[in-house]
Structure formats: structure tokens, C-alpha cells
Amino acid sequence: MEPEGWSTVECYVNGFSSSLPEDVQYRALREIAGFEKAKMFRPGYAIEYDFFPPTQLTSTLETKPVRNLWLAGQINGTTGYEEAACQGLMAGINAHQRAHDKPAFTLRRDEAYIGVLIDDLINKGTDEPYRMFTSRAEHRILLRQDNADLRLTPLGHALGLASDERLARVRQKEADTLAVLDVLQGFGVEPAAINGFLAEHHSAEIHEKTRALNIVRRPAIELPALAAALPALAEKLAAFSIEAQEQAIIQTKYETYLQKEQQQAQRMRELENFVIQGRLNYGAMPALSHEAREKLLKIQPETLGQASRISGVSPADVSVLMVYLGR
């Protein structure tokens, strides 16, 4: 139960179907244990809407059948304010780019959740209102909240959506992050100075001098606590913002995982860079599976990477396409 305010007895019933007729809602509500005498101030409601299948869209959200027509929001089968807002942003950017004879703007799946959302919609379509969950992103370790400014501000600045001052702050954060890593890499720690701290944090003691960077790689060790235990290190880090220090530690602790994700994303980018020119008659490619021919004819992907993510298109089908396209 969610109270509607401090000065009212009204509550919102979370998790209860509110799309039923009013009389049914009321009777069902009073079937809940403890709600036998509940009063209903207002019935709940649901919104029903129709949509255009998003598989008819390009990666810029422009319709394939009608040039210079972009669709964004619930009309593409999504739900939620954020999903609508990000589509409106991308469609608006690309309408502007087209009007000024500038190149189209898209975001990859490893660059932003916007890229995941649009890629899912145009390749897989949707049978129910689409919501952008983090679990839909295979590269979500790269799509973190802490690095959103580093990933997207330079792109926004190139489009004229981010100011020079904002870009300068991001560049400073990047420089400070690298500087923090240099400090940790160059700061030597003696066993006598740190073993008591390590024991307190249930971490193995060291037996020879080691770099501070190796110590903060340990799961149980956080940089603020380590700096508090080593005043000389704290003095060197004082010149850098907490944000830059946090970014440096995230990159350090997850370094191996980040490298693996970046390698996977690079392999996918190689397919993305292979553009499929025009509409192809996939039905005339007998080496493709029947399902692949059907899906490719329907969606007409723009790149080999997009084709590889269509449900029903197997790696073997992608290999056939690469041979057919002369790759």
C-alpha cells in the first residue's frame, strides 16, 4: 500500500490489476485479506493504444517506406517516459541532420542503452509494450551510470547539444582519472605500513613492498579507507575529485571484465562497419535457412551486424551473407 500523502487516508494499491470494470475492481479489492471493509475513492484505469510495427524503421527511426518520416515513442510499441524521451531525442537529431545535409546519427549497443532499445525494436519488433531493462544489454558492464558522461558528452558536443564548458569538464575528469591511476601505480607500500590495515579488512597480508594499485584491486579494499591508513597517499590524492578517484577504482577493479567486454564489442563493430547497400533479394539465396530468408526479407537490415542480431538468423547464415556480399 502506498500512501497518497501525509494529510489523506487514500492509498494506492500496488500490484493490483486496475484495468478491470469498476464494479469488478471493487469486489476483487474487498476479497484481499484485511481489505474486507475498504472504500474505493476512484477506480483505477488502463490505457490501450495501437502502434506501428517498429521493424519497418531504420536505425535512425525513419520509416523505410516513407522518406523523411520518423516515428518515436509509444507509436513504436514502447512503454515508459524514458523510452519515449530517448526515441524523440534520436528522431529529432536525425530530422535535424537530414534537414541540414549532415550524416545520420546512431548509437551502438555498446555505447548507450538508447542503442540497445532502438536495435531491439527494429530487429526483433515487439508483441507487448517494450520496456528498457538493463538485462537486455549484453554490454551492460560498459553502459554504467558512472561513465555516461565519458561515453556520450563528446558525441553530444559534436552535435551541438553539449557546451564547450561541459566537454571541458569531462576531459578534465578523464585526465584526473588517469592521474589517479598513475599515483596508485607509482606509490609503493611497505608491509609494516599496511598489514595491520589488511588484517582489519580480512585481506591477506603482503610480505614485500607492493604498489597501492595492486592493493585496491582486492575486493575488500576501498580507496578512501586505504588513503586514510596511508597519509602520504591521501596527500597525493587530495588534488583530485572524488568522482575521478571513484572512476579510477572502478576501472581498476573491473579491468579484466572491461577488456573482455570491449573485445567482444570490437568484434561486433567489425560487422557493423559492413554496410548492406540497398534491398537484397534474400529469397534467392538458397544457402540461407528458410527462417533467415523470411526474417531478412521482412527487416532488410542495414549492416551485417544488424543482420546477425535478428532472431532466427544463425551464425551460419551470417557466414553465408559474408560470402554472398563478397567479404
N, C-alpha and C positions, 0 to 999 in steps of 0.2 A: 504494500500500500504506500502510495506517495502523497503526502500532504500537499495540498494546493497552496498553502500559505500559513502564516502564523495566526491570522485572525479569522480563520474559517474552519468549519468541520468537514469540508469537502476533501475527498481523497481520490486520486487516480488509481484505478486497479490495473497494475502492470501484469502482463502475461495473460490477460483475459480477452477472449475474442470480442471485438467491438463492432464487427461488421454484420451482426445479426439484426433482425427486426426488433423494434423497441420492446414489444411485449415478451419476446423470447429472451432478450438480454436480461430483462428484469427477473424473469422466472429462474433463469440459469444462475444469476448472481446470488439469489437467495438460497440456492442449493449448496453454496460453499459453506463449510463449517464455520460458524461464527458470524455469518452474514444473514442469518435467518430473518432478521428484522431490519436489514439495510434499506435505506431510501436512495433512490436514484434521482439526482438533480437533473441530469441531462444524459441522454443516450449517447453512446459512442458512435463513431461512423467510420466508414472506409471510403477510399477514393478509387474508382475504377477508371482506367484510361486505355486507349488504344495506342499502338506505336507502329513505326515503320521498322521492318527487319534491318538491323544495323549491318548485316553482311553486304548490303548494297552501297556501303560507304567506302571511300578510300581512307588512308591513314591520316588525312587532314580533316576528315569528317565531311568532305564534299561528296555529294551523291554521284555515283558512276553514270546513271542515265541522264542527269541534268547538270550541265556545267554551270558553275557559279552559284550553286545551291548547296549550302551547308546546313546540316541538322545537328542539334545539340540538346542534351537534357533528356527528360522523360520520353520525348518523341523517339529516342533511340533505345528505349526499353530499360533505362536505369531507374534507380530509386535513390533518394537522399539528396540533400542540398549540395554536399561536396562534389558528388558525381556530376550533377548538373553544372555547377560552377566551373569545374575544370574543363568540361566539354565546351562551354560557352567561351572560355578563355582561348582554347585552342582553335575553335572555329573562327572566332573574331580575329585572332592573329593571322590566320591563313587567308581570310577575306581581305584583310589589310594588305598582306603580302601580294596577293593576286592583283588587287587594285593598283598597286604601285610597281608592278612588274618585278617583284622580288621573289626569290626562291621560297618554296613551301617550307614550313617549319613543323617538324615532328619530334617526338621524344621516344627513345628506345625503351624497352622493358628493363634494361639495366640502368637507366638514367632517372626514371621517375615512376611513381605509381600511376600517373596520368598515362604514361606509355603502356603500362600493363592493362589498364582499363580499356583504352581505345583498341589495343591489339586484340584483347579478348572479344570485344564486341564485333569487330569487323571480320574476325576469322572464325569465331565459334557461334556468333549470334547468341540469343538468349530466349528461353521459354518462360521465364518469370523475371520480375524486376531485379535487375543486376545491382549488386552492392559490392563495393571495392573492399575486399578483405585482404589483410596482409598475407594470408595463406595462399592467395592467388599468384603471388610474385615469387618466382624461382630464385631471384637475385635479391631477396629482401635484406640480406646482410649488408648489401651495398646501399640500399634505399633507407638509410637511417634518418631519424629526426635530427641528430646532431650534425650531420653533414649536408643537410638540404641546401644551406646557403652556399657551400662549396660546389655542389653539383649544379645548381640552377642559376645562381646570380650571374655568372659570366654569359650564359645563354640569354637571360633576360636583358642584360646590358646591351648585348649585340642587337637586340630587337628594339631598343629604346625604352624598355619597361623598367629598367633599374638605373638609378642615377650613378654618376661618376663617384660620388661620395660613398654610396653603398658598395660599389665594386671595390673601392679602395679599402674599405673596412674588411671585406672578405680576403683581399690579397694580404692585408696585414695579419689576419688570422692564420692564413696559410704559412706565412713567413715565421710567425711566432711559434706555430706548431712544430715546424722543422727545427727551430732554435731550441725548443724544449727537448726534442729528441736528441739533439747534439749535446745538450747539457747532461742528460741522463747517460748518454753513451760515453762521455768523457769524464764522468765523475766516478772515481774509484772508492770502493767501500771496504774497509778493513773488517775482518771477522770480529775483533774485540768491540768495534763500534756498533755492530748490528745484530750480533747473535742473541742478545737479550731481547731485542725487539722481535726477532723472528720467533723465538720461543713463545713469547706472549701471543703471537698470532698463529701458533700451531703450524709453523712452517719450518722446514729443515734448515739447520744451521749451515753456515759456509765455513770452509777451512782454509781458504786463501782469498786474497784480495779479488774482488769482482766488481763489475760495473753496475751502477744503480739501475741501468736499463734491464739487466738480467733479473734483478730482484723484483721490479714492478711487473714483470711478465708473470709472476706467480699469482695464481687465482686469489689467494687470501690477502694479498698486499695491495693497498690503495696508496696512491701518491701523496695525498695530504698527510696521512699517518706516517709514511716514510720520511717525508720532509720534516715533520715535527720531531722525529727521532734523530735527524741529521741536520743540525742548524746550518752548517755550511752549504748543504744542498738547498735548504729553504731560502737562504740568502740569494743564491744564483737564480732560483725560480721566481723570486719576488717581482722581477721585471716583466713577467708575462701574465696575461689574464688567466683567470680560472678556466674560461672557455677553451683557450689554446692548450692549457695543461690537460684538460679532460679529453680533448681531441687527440692529443699525443698518446695518452694512455690507452684510449680505445684502439687506435691504430697499432699500438704495441701488443696489447693482449690478444687481439684478433688477427694479427698479421698473417698467419698461415691460412686462416679461413678466408681472409680478404683476397689473398693472392690466388687461391683456388677459384673463388667466385669471378675474379677479374679474368682469369684464363678461360673460364667457361664462357663469359660474356664476349671475349675477344673472338672465340671460335664462332659464336653466333653472329657477330658483326661481319665476319667474312662472308657469310651467307647473305646478310642484309645488304651488303655492298653490291651484290649481283642483281641488277635490276632486270625485270622481265618486261621487255618492250611490247606494248600493245596487247591485244586479246589473242590468246592462243587457243587452238582447237585441240584441247586435251583428249577429246573423244577419239582423235585419230592417232593416239599414242598407245598401241595395244600392250606395250610392256608395263604400263601403269595398272595398278589394281582397279577393279571396277569402282570401288568406293572412292578411290583417289580421283579418278576421272570425273566422277559425279560432283565431288566437292570442289575440285579445281575449276570446273566449268562454271559452277554456281558463283564462286567467290572471285575468281580471276585475280589472284594475288599479284602484288606489285613487285615483290622481291622473292628470291629463293628462300630467304629466312622466314618470310611470312608464310610461304607455302609449307614449310616444314612444321609450322605450328598449327596447321589446320587439322582438326580432329578427323582421323581416318586416313591421313597421308603419312605413310611409314617412311623410315629412313631409306628403305629400298626404293620407294617411289621418288624420293629426293635425288637419289643417285641417278635414277633414270632421267629425271629432269635435267640434271647437270650434264649428262651425256648429250641429251637432245639439244640443249641450248649451247653446246659447243664448249663447255667449261672443261 
